Amino acid sequence: MTAAIFIYVTVPSQSEAEKIADALVGKRLVACANIIPGMKSVYRWQGKVEQRNEVVLILKTQAQLFPAAEIAVKAMHSDDTPCIVALPVDAGNVAYLKWIEAETT
């Protein structure tokens, strides 16, 4: 079984999250995308403290597919410096992890 990861991405809108999720699942770069609306981010950007409502995407895939998934997200993301980070999955339901592997290429 290959190593699974969750990719954490934030986007400024529900429609952008859905566009990215649909594309990555459709291309089999991720097996599943969770879209979580209603997050508020407070962050420093270009010397100022900013606040913005955002949507969280959690993308489930294989570690080896991260580079391709990252490129795909960047191509569709409206931010200049989007949050795209890979989080390792150290353990989990073996059947679920095998499903992630089977649904991604």
C-alpha positions as CSV (number, residue, x, y, z in Angstrom):
1,M,0.0,0.0,0.0
2,T,1.3,3.4,-0.9
3,A,1.5,6.3,1.6
4,A,-1.7,8.4,1.9
5,I,-1.8,12.1,2.5
6,F,-4.4,14.8,3.1
7,I,-3.8,18.0,1.2
8,Y,-5.1,21.1,3.1
9,V,-6.1,24.0,0.9
10,T,-7.9,27.2,1.6
11,V,-9.8,29.1,-1.1
12,P,-11.8,32.4,-1.0
13,S,-15.1,31.0,-2.2
14,Q,-17.4,28.0,-2.3
15,S,-17.5,28.1,-6.1
16,E,-13.7,28.0,-6.4
17,A,-13.5,25.1,-3.9
18,E,-16.1,23.1,-5.9
19,K,-14.2,23.9,-9.2
20,I,-10.9,22.6,-7.8
21,A,-12.6,19.6,-6.1
22,D,-14.4,18.5,-9.2
23,A,-11.3,18.9,-11.4
24,L,-9.0,16.9,-9.1
25,V,-11.4,14.1,-8.4
26,G,-12.2,14.0,-12.2
27,K,-8.5,13.7,-13.1
28,R,-8.1,11.0,-10.4
29,L,-5.5,13.1,-8.6
30,V,-7.5,12.8,-5.4
31,A,-10.0,10.2,-4.3
32,C,-12.1,12.6,-2.3
33,A,-12.4,16.3,-1.6
34,N,-14.1,17.6,1.6
35,I,-15.4,21.2,1.2
36,I,-15.8,23.0,4.6
37,P,-17.3,26.5,4.3
38,G,-17.4,29.1,7.0
39,M,-13.8,29.5,8.0
40,K,-12.4,32.9,8.9
41,S,-8.7,33.5,8.4
42,V,-6.6,36.2,10.2
43,Y,-3.2,36.5,8.6
44,R,-0.4,38.9,7.8
45,W,0.0,39.8,4.1
46,Q,2.3,42.4,2.7
47,G,2.9,44.1,6.1
48,K,-0.8,44.3,7.1
49,V,-3.0,42.1,9.2
50,E,-5.9,40.9,7.0
51,Q,-9.1,39.0,7.7
52,R,-11.1,36.9,5.1
53,N,-13.8,34.4,5.0
54,E,-12.5,31.2,3.4
55,V,-13.5,27.7,2.5
56,V,-11.3,24.7,3.4
57,L,-10.6,21.9,1.1
58,I,-9.2,18.6,2.4
59,L,-8.0,16.4,-0.5
60,K,-7.3,12.7,0.1
61,T,-4.7,11.2,-2.2
62,Q,-1.4,9.3,-2.4
63,A,1.9,11.1,-1.4
64,Q,3.4,10.5,-4.9
65,L,0.5,12.5,-6.5
66,F,1.2,15.6,-4.4
67,P,3.3,17.4,-7.1
68,A,0.7,16.9,-9.8
69,A,-2.2,17.9,-7.4
70,E,-0.3,21.0,-6.3
71,I,0.2,22.1,-9.9
72,A,-3.5,21.6,-10.7
73,V,-4.6,23.5,-7.6
74,K,-2.2,26.4,-8.4
75,A,-3.5,26.6,-11.9
76,M,-7.1,27.1,-10.7
77,H,-6.5,29.0,-7.5
78,S,-7.2,32.8,-7.5
79,D,-4.5,33.6,-4.8
80,D,-1.0,34.5,-5.7
81,T,0.4,32.4,-2.8
82,P,-2.2,29.8,-2.0
83,C,-2.1,27.6,1.1
84,I,-1.4,24.1,-0.3
85,V,0.2,21.7,2.3
86,A,0.5,18.0,2.5
87,L,-0.3,16.3,5.8
88,P,0.9,12.7,6.2
89,V,-1.6,10.0,7.2
90,D,0.3,7.9,9.8
91,A,-2.4,5.3,10.4
92,G,-6.0,4.7,9.5
93,N,-8.7,2.3,8.4
94,V,-6.8,0.0,6.0
95,A,-9.9,-0.5,3.8
96,Y,-10.3,3.3,3.4
97,L,-6.6,3.8,2.7
98,K,-6.8,1.1,0.0
99,W,-9.8,2.9,-1.5
100,I,-7.8,6.1,-1.8
101,E,-5.1,4.2,-3.5
102,A,-7.5,2.5,-5.9
103,E,-9.3,5.7,-6.8
104,T,-6.2,7.7,-7.7
105,T,-3.7,7.2,-10.5
